[in-house]
């Protein structure tokens, strides 16, 4: 059985992991499967980004026309592929494994 991280150490997680008592089994019609209720939504957490992250987000823009051009080339099969560079990148990746 896998427990959600958000419920680790909570009272609900302990209740789920416990076997039903004989009285609970009788109320459930001796069914081996217990119905579980959906977990309550976790409270929201506010996060404040650092100034460097804020600046990075402002600079993280892209050239939409260039993206469309590249996408079109890939779909048409005309995008140039440097096989030597590709092989080198695969080699670098294999060394990491």
C-alpha positions as CSV (number, residue, x, y, z in Angstrom):
1,X,0.0,0.0,0.0
2,X,1.3,3.5,-0.8
3,X,0.5,6.5,1.5
4,X,0.4,10.0,0.2
5,X,3.3,12.2,1.4
6,X,0.9,14.8,2.7
7,X,-0.7,12.3,5.0
8,X,2.4,10.9,6.6
9,X,2.2,11.2,10.4
10,X,-1.4,12.4,10.3
11,X,-4.2,10.8,12.2
12,X,-5.9,9.9,8.9
13,X,-2.9,7.9,7.7
14,X,-2.9,6.0,11.0
15,X,-6.6,5.2,10.7
16,X,-6.2,4.0,7.1
17,X,-3.3,1.6,8.0
18,X,-5.2,0.1,10.9
19,X,-7.2,-3.1,10.4
20,X,-11.0,-2.7,11.0
21,X,-12.2,-4.0,14.3
22,X,-14.8,-6.8,14.4
23,X,-17.6,-4.3,15.0
24,X,-16.5,-2.3,12.0
25,X,-16.5,-5.4,9.8
26,X,-20.0,-6.3,11.0
27,X,-21.3,-2.9,10.1
28,X,-19.7,-3.1,6.7
29,X,-21.4,-6.4,6.0
30,X,-18.1,-8.3,6.5
31,X,-16.7,-6.8,3.4
32,X,-12.9,-6.9,3.0
33,X,-12.9,-3.6,1.1
34,X,-13.3,-0.4,3.1
35,X,-14.5,2.8,1.5
36,X,-12.1,5.7,2.1
37,X,-13.1,9.3,2.0
38,X,-11.3,11.8,-0.2
39,X,-8.5,13.7,1.7
40,X,-9.2,17.2,2.6
41,X,-7.4,19.8,0.4
42,X,-4.1,20.9,1.9
43,X,-3.8,24.5,3.1
44,X,-2.2,26.9,0.6
45,X,1.3,28.1,1.1
46,X,2.6,31.5,0.1
47,X,6.0,31.6,-1.5
48,X,8.1,34.7,-2.1
49,X,10.5,34.6,-5.0
50,X,14.0,36.0,-4.7
51,X,14.9,39.1,-6.8
52,X,17.2,37.0,-9.1
53,X,14.3,34.6,-9.9
54,X,12.0,37.5,-10.6
55,X,14.6,39.0,-13.0
56,X,15.0,35.6,-14.7
57,X,11.3,35.4,-15.3
58,X,11.3,38.8,-16.9
59,X,14.1,37.8,-19.2
60,X,12.6,34.4,-20.1
61,X,10.8,35.5,-23.2
62,X,10.9,33.7,-26.5
63,X,10.7,34.6,-30.2
64,X,7.3,33.2,-31.1
65,X,8.0,33.6,-34.9
66,X,11.2,31.5,-34.5
67,X,9.4,28.8,-32.6
68,X,6.8,28.5,-35.3
69,X,9.5,28.4,-37.9
70,X,11.4,25.6,-36.1
71,X,8.1,23.7,-35.5
72,X,7.2,23.9,-39.2
73,X,10.7,22.7,-40.2
74,X,10.5,19.7,-37.9
75,X,7.0,18.8,-39.1
76,X,8.1,19.0,-42.7
77,X,11.2,17.0,-42.1
78,X,13.5,19.9,-43.3
79,X,15.1,20.7,-39.9
80,X,18.9,20.2,-40.3
81,X,20.3,17.7,-37.9
82,X,24.0,17.7,-37.1
83,X,24.6,13.9,-36.6
84,X,28.2,14.4,-35.3
85,X,27.0,16.8,-32.6
86,X,24.1,14.4,-31.8
87,X,26.4,11.5,-31.4
88,X,28.7,13.5,-29.1
89,X,25.8,14.4,-26.9
90,X,24.7,10.7,-26.7
91,X,28.3,9.8,-25.8
92,X,28.3,12.4,-23.0
93,X,25.0,11.1,-21.7
94,X,26.2,7.5,-21.6
95,X,29.3,8.6,-19.6
96,X,26.9,9.9,-16.9
97,X,25.3,6.5,-16.6
